[in-house]
Amino acid sequence: MNYELMWLFFMGSFHGWILETVMAAWKNKRFTNRGLVNGPFCVLYGIVLAALTLFYSELSPFWLFWGSMILATVAEWLAGHWIERFYHEKWWDYSHIKWNLDGYICLPMSLLWGLLGLVCVKWLNKFWLGMFRLIPVNAGHVVLWILLAALALDILATLVILSGKAERVREWEQVDRWFTRVSGRLGERVYILVNRRVERAYPRRAEEKAEEGVFASGCSFYKIVLLFFIGSFLGDIVETIFCRLTAGVWMSRSSLVWGPFSIVWGMAIAFVTVLLYRYRDRPSMFLFLAGTVLGGAYEYLCSVMTELMFGTVFWDYSKIPFNLGGRINLLYCFFWGFAAVIWFKALYPRFSDWIERLPRRAGTVVTWAVILFMTCNMAVSFLALVRQDERSRGVPAQSAWQEVMDERFDDERLNRIYPNAIKVAE
């Protein structure tokens, strides 16, 4: 399956590059390489296709369409801002299209991404994998590793040249030019078929500078880490109280073995802050709708990933109306929307102000202490869950870490920490 995903990644990246090249040539009247690397690959398409295949292939066509639309739209929005931040350029602009957001995403393109995702996962994937299976196994693996090495070299050359810190810049520039020539020759042939010329029209934008002299100003790394920690703690408290009020019992809702921390909530707070920071002053209805969509997609992905990693689901909404595979339901998606409004309109300004008041040195020390603690906590929790899965399959302890997990985190203790965990039958 790993090799098949790699194959689909490269097929999606190449065909995405072809699609972008044709669209750019048709619009701008000449060939333009639209990939983030110099080779003939648009890696964003490959990443999205692999993610859709891995997480969404079980969905019905209706839900697959909407899931593809949401995932691809979020990926396009993130990629646009990433390019603007690091390249100081805007590589596409939908500002002239109605129902756009920052000019990076718009409703017509989102609907197109949903349709493309549906077509690829339901039909094109079978065709591409059928082609892959026609290649002898050893030869197919060799081709994939060559492609992977070439892509890694292409990315490395681009990063080295952009950094300007390489000792042998000329050699790296030669590598960069070689990949450019390969994609250029192929792209010119595509352009000849389209029979259009293109002009350069990507305006530059200045990068926003954080306020000087203030610790963790703006949407900085240190602030996001501390908000992740705060969100993990508050999320666990909120879920614990919610269970007490609705079910009448005190129940652990922690994601980790040490302390009351819900990683799902912490990551949600961190992601929503990064994604919606520039829209924090928008009307509450905008934040509600954005939180509902992003929260539902995020919770669905978390459910799929934990099941794939541990063979366990930590929540099941099958008995709640309007659910999707028991992983998400409409009511709780609305809760994510309300949470986004409460976060940006009431909580975030207060927490942000508290964090920015920390002395720079003390804030830095506290942040790295939080990173160290949470990293160790997540690592131990991961090993404890992996070992619990092994015990359920009758795998005896053979290594030191397995013996430690059996001694410190036996099934009784883990059942108290994760009372709602359900083992998925293989």
Protein Blocks (a to p, Z undefined) as FASTA:
>chain_A
ZZmmmmmmmmmmmmmmmmmmmmmmmmnopacdfbfbfbdcdfklmmmmmmmmmmmmmpcf
klmmmmmmmmmmmmmmmmmmmmmmmnopafbdcklpghiehhlacfklmmmmmmmmmmmm
mmmmmmmmmmmmmpcfklmmmmmmmmmmmmmmmmmmmmmmmnopafblmlmmmmmmmmmm
mmmmmmmmmmmmnopacdddbdcdddddddehiahiajafklmmmmmmmmmmmmmmmmmm
mmmmmnopacdfbfbfgdjadfklmmmmmmmmmmmmmmmmgcfklmmmmmmmmmmmmmmm
mmmmmmmmnopafbdcklpghiehhlacfklmmmmmmmmmmmmmmmmmmmmmmmmmpcfk
lmmmmmmmmmmmmmmmmmmmmmmmmmmmmmmnopacfbfklmmmmmmmcfklmmmmmmmb
ccddZZ
